[in-house]
Amino acid sequence: FPVTIINGVSEETSQERKERFRHYIRTLARGTRDAVLYGCLEVDGVAGAYVDDSYIGYVRVYAHDAAGELQDELRKAILANEENYRAAGIEVQVLPIVKKTVDLDITVMIEDGYDTTTYADLIKSIIWDSLENYTVSQGYYNATIIHTIMDAYDDVVVNIDINSGKDVKVDKNELIRPGKISVACINVSDWNR
């Protein structure tokens, strides 16, 4: 199965720019949870983060890049940038997120005349890419994957059965990533055989 490139980032949309500005406004009062979060997300390479400020005297920042990793150089860059946002005397601890894998076994009914092997590979790729783009604390729901498949191939896909795979709720410091993904496509005429 070919590996997709996941470190590219689309140009910032006007909505994303507005959201980033709202985050910035919340950071004007330095030392707050929002300020520490913004200080982390401001670092190039950070795709997602969660700040746990439930401790006295320090905060934990869980962060990840587009691949769901926290390389040492990224961790150091976050720590350096947090000097501009953390409160005096408050230690910032930067930790990797906890990954939770999602295993799926899916059967997809497609219109007659379409190659089942080709569409199985295409749909598996869409599922994989979708799960790779999850950010920290974003839960997984089967309905979202069904919607993603239908959006991409609504002219070909007739029905989707998720044979195994459940909704996955995650903690604030956890990240969804794809595990074992199995997709089988069957033409409409072969569905009831």
N, C-alpha and C positions, 0 to 999 in steps of 0.2 A: 504494500500500500504506500503510495508516494507521500512524502511528508510535506505539508503545506508551510508556507512562510507565515509566521505569526507575529513578527516583530515590526511590521509596517503599521503606520498610523495614518488614517485619513485626515485631510485638512480639517481644522476645527470649524464647525458650523456656527452660525450666528447664535443658535440656541445654546450650544456648548460654551461659547464665549460669554453669554449672559450668565450662565450657571457658574462659570469660573469667576466672574466679577462678583456675583453674590457671595461666593466662598471668600473672596478677598475682603469684602466689606466686613464679614464676620470676624476676620483676623485682626481688624484694627485694635481690638482689645486683646493684646498679646497674652499668651499664657492660657488661653481657653482651649477646650477640646477642639473646637472648630479651627482655631489658629494652628494647633499642632497638626491636625489633619491636612490643612491647606499647605503647611510647610513641607509635608511629606509628598503630597500630590504634585507640588510645584517642581520637584526634582525630575529631570529628564530620565525616562526609562521606567518610571513608576506607573503601573497600569491600574492598581487598586490598593486601597489601604483601609485599615480600621484602627481607631484609637481607643484603647481601654484605659480610662482615667479613674478606675474604681479603687486605686491604691493611694496611700498617703505618702507624699514625697517623691513619687515617680509615676510616669505613664508608660504604658507599653504600646508601641506602634507596630502593628502587623502589616507588612507590605509585600508586594510582589510585582514582578515585571510581566510582560505579555506572555511569557512562557510559564508563569506561576512560580517563578523562582525568586530568590533574594540572594544575588551574588554579593560577595564581600565589598566590592567597590561601590555597588549601589547602596548597601547598608551604610557605608562610610559617608557617602554623599548626602544621604538622608540625615544622618547625625549632624553633619556640618551645617546643613540648611536649618535644622531645628534650633540652632543657636539664635536665629532671628525670631523665633516664634514661641519658644518655651518660656515659662516663668522662671525667674531667678531662683536658684536652689532646687529646682525640680529636675530630676534625672529623667532622661528619655532613653528607653530601651527599645531598640529596633529588632524585631523578630520576624522570622519567616511565617507565612500563613500555614495552616494545616490543610492538606489536600484530601478531598473526599472524591473517590472515583465513582462514576455512574456506569454500570454495565447494562446494556440494552440488547434485547433480541426482538427484532421487529419484522413483521411480514407486511408487505405493501402490495395491494392489488393495483395493477396498472392496465390501461386500455390495451386491447388486442393490437398486434402489429408493432408494438414497441419491444425492443430487446431487453429482456429481464436482467441479464448480467450487467449491461451498461448502466441501466437505471439503479440497480442495487449499488454499484460503485459510486454513482453520482450522489445518491441519497445518503450513503454512508459518509461520504466526504462532507456533505452539508451538515450532518449531525455532528461529526467530529469538529468541524470549524466552529459551529455554534457553541459547543461545550468548551472549546478552547478560549472562547471570548468571554466567558463568565468572569466576573470580578468577585473579590472577597465579599462574603456574607450574602451572596445572591443564591437563593435556593433553586433547585431543579424541579420542574413540573412536566409530566408527560404531555400535557396539553400544549405546552410551549413548543416542544419538538414536533408534535403533530402539526401545529400551526406553521412552523418553519418549513416543513416538508410541503405542505399544501400551498404555501405562498410561492415556493420555487417551482412546483410542478403541478399546479392546479389543472392544467389541461391534459395531464397524463394520469395522475393518481386518482383512483376511484375510492379506495378504502385503505385504512392503516390499522393494523392490529399490533399492539405492544404485548408480546407474549411474556416477556419478563422485563422488569424495570419498574421501580416505584418512584413516586415523588420523594425528593430528598430535602429535608430541612437542614439548614446548616447554622452553626454558631457564627457569631460576628467575626471570628478570626479564621473561618474555614472557607475553602475555595473548591468549587466543583471543577473536575477535570474528567475527560473521557477515559473509560476503562476498556472493557471488551465490548465492542460494538458489532453486532451481527445483523445484517439486513438481507432479507430474501424478497425478491420480487416475483410475483405470479401474475400472468395475464388473466383477464376476466374470464375467458373461456375455460381456463384450467383451475379456477378458484375452488369449485365444488367437487373436484375429482378426488 
